[in-house]
């Protein structure tokens, strides 16, 4: 009877035993090395695919490219003074066709970005035939020339006009949502539906400002001049940038905090019902009324920036609460204005933008009066309109609470208003600090109305809503 094969192994020649032992040892070592290599590879892949392995984005990671001219910069540089601060690590340049003859020491002032003279663009064709400006080519090439300055440690390039007012800290917060190592084109379209029809809903309008991640900007700079040659018929600079980015296969990442402000007159309605996202920019200050009564346009913006300096992320954030005792609806646009409606105004109506403004083109078409957000008409009877209280002052109070006071604005009404005795509204808040999760999934804050015994002052406390809390008249 034959023995099983396993037993025959014991009778093998010693040399064969040695060979088998060597092979077994080699296989064991190979297996261990393979496991170690696989483990190492896995760690590297996780590191490269993670979204938050890098240091937080700061102002030092942003570079601003501002389009201007030797003629317009002297009268518009005060807008840049509102938001530019080289001491905070800000980098960038204002691109002009020629240096202003009556402007000196700009490059050394910490209050203003340095000036850069744009390259000659005479070789490029411009064939738009309905009143456009050839300077659109020079302005468009800012996206190429700013990259050529070779700033170090850049994550984002931010572009705007010399009358674009940015909120840099809010820009940093919003751009931190995105992985700067990827290709991103971030901005917003115009408020005019007609403008979006003409130029496209996927185009970031340049006056409102837009941001391009550094990797995309570097590639865009290499191919941009060839794109300009194919789009000689376009009107503006932003259309040229959009067309070339589209050819690279990248779409717009929409951020509604950028404001083109293609509106005229009183934009109170737009500012009083801001989207639930930090304010990033405002454009066209010379085409609109002063945003605060009895102030110049620049003085009004300076007044708004008093609130920006205290709590930039909360500026213009709309909070709505209800005073059940008087059946009033109170709408707070923090750092700007408080409205008291003398009735129960449901929240879906309160967050609509009041059409206090006029359309961009005077005598334009019916489509020109249609906008890219929900609107409601201003009541024809002044006595039916809400009482408006504008920002007076803002400061830190006890226990790091922020106190902001709002004073009543004049209202032309033929009879006594329900809010006749009310003169001041005080708003109490904590400083807003939005993390990435709250930016990606925003929720409106709640507030409580408190009355003073004197009757001429109301206090409103803003807070985070409870999990199941609803905002309505109880």
Residue, then its C-alpha position, 0 to 999 in steps of 0.5 A: x500500500x502506498x504512503x500518502x504524499x505528505x509522508x513521502x516528503x520526510x524521505x526526500x534528499x536533504x538538498x531538495x529539503x534545502x531548496x524547498x525551505x529557501x523558496x518558502x523563506x523567499x515567498x514569505x519575505x516577498x509577501x511581507x514586502x508587498x504588504x508594506x508597499x501596498x500600505x505605503x501606496x495607500x497612505x500616499x493616495x489618501x494624502x493626495x485625495x484629501x481636501x483639507x491636508x493643506x494649511x488654511x487659505x489666508x489673504x497672503x494666498x490671494x493675488x488681485x488683478x484690478x483693471x483701471x486706466x490712467x484717466x479713471x484711477x485718480x478719481x476711483x482710487x478711494x474705493x480701493x482704499x476701503x478694502x486694500x491693506x498691504x500690511x495684511x499680506x495682500x498682493x496684486x496690481x492695478x493695471x493701467x494703460x498709462x501712469x497718471x500724470x498727477x498721481x505719485x507714490x502709489x506703489x509705496x502706499x500701504x493704502x493702495x495696490x501698486x500700479x502696473x502698465x499693461x502691455x501693448x495690445x495693438x496687434x489684436x483685432x477688435x471687431x465689435x461694432x455697437x459702441x464697444x471699447x477696444x480697451x476690453x482686450x487690454x483689460x481681458x489680458x490682466x488674467x495673463x499679465x498678473x500670472x507673469x508677475x510670478x508672485x509666490x505661494x498663490x492659490x487664487x487670482x481675484x479680478x475686478x474693476x477699479x470701482x469694485x469694492x471687495x470684502x477680502x476677509x469674506x473672499x478668503x472664507x468663501x474660497x476656502x470651500x474649494x480645493x485650490x489645487x483644482x481648476x475653478x472659475x468662481x463668480x456670479x452673473x448680472x442682476x439683469x435677466x436680459x444681460x444673462x440672455x446676451x452674455x450667458x448665465x455661465x459667465x462671471x461678470x467682471x465688475x462684480x469680480x471673479x476668482x480663478x484658482x492658480x493652476x487654472x490661471x497658469x494654463x489660461x495665461x499660456x493659451x489666452x492670446x490665441x483665444x483673443x484672436x478667435x473672439x474679436x467680435x465680443x463686447x467686453x473683457x469678461x466675455x473673452x475670459x469666459x470664452x477661453x475658460x469654456x474652451x478649456x472645459x471649465x464651467x462657472x462655480x456660482x457664488x451669489x456674494x459677488x454683485x455686478x450691480x447692473x442697477x440704477x437708483x436706490x438699491x436698498x431692496x437688494x441690500x436689505x434682502x441679501x442671499x444667505x452667503x457672505x457679501x463679497x463685492x459691490x460694483x458701480x457705486x457711481x451709478x447708484x444712489x448713496x446707500x445711506x441717506x444724507x451721505x455721499x456715495x463714498x462716505x456711505x461705503x465708508x460707513x458700511x465698512x465700519x460694520x465690515x471691520x467689526x463683523x464682515x461675515x454678518x454684514x447684510x445678512x438678513x434675519x427676520x423675526x416677529x413682534x407678536x404684541x404689535x403684529x409687526x415683522x422685523x427684518x434686520x440687514x445687519x450692519x445696514x438697515x432694519x425694516x419694521x413692517x406694520x403687519x404679518x409679512x410671511x418669511x417667503x415674502x420678507x426675503x424677496x427683493x423690493x424693487x426700489x431700483x431702476x433697470x440699468x438701461x433707461x427706456x429699455x425693453x420689458x425684459x430689461x425690467x426682469x431680474x435674476x432673483x425674486x422681487x416684489x413691488x414697493x407699495x404705492x402708499x408710503x404709509x403702507x411701506x415699512x419704517x426703515x432704520x439705518x445703521x448709526x453706529x456699531x461697537x463691541x459691548x460686554x462679554x464680546x457681544x456686538x451692539x449695533x444701533x439703527x436710527x429711523x429714516x424720514x418717511x413721508x406719510x400723511x398720518x401717524x405711523x404705528x411706529x411713530x414713537x419708535x426712534x432707535x433699534x438696537x441689535x445684539x449679536x455674537x460675531x459670526x464665524x462660519x465654518x466650511x460646513x455652515x458655508x456649504x449648508x447655510x441656515x438663516x439665523x433667528x431673532x427675538x424682539x424685546x421692548x423698552x419701557x420708554x417706547x422709543x427703543x426696540x432691542x433685537x437679539x440675533x441667535x442661531x435657530x433651534x433645531x426644529x424652530x420655524x420663523x413665522x408669526x405665532 
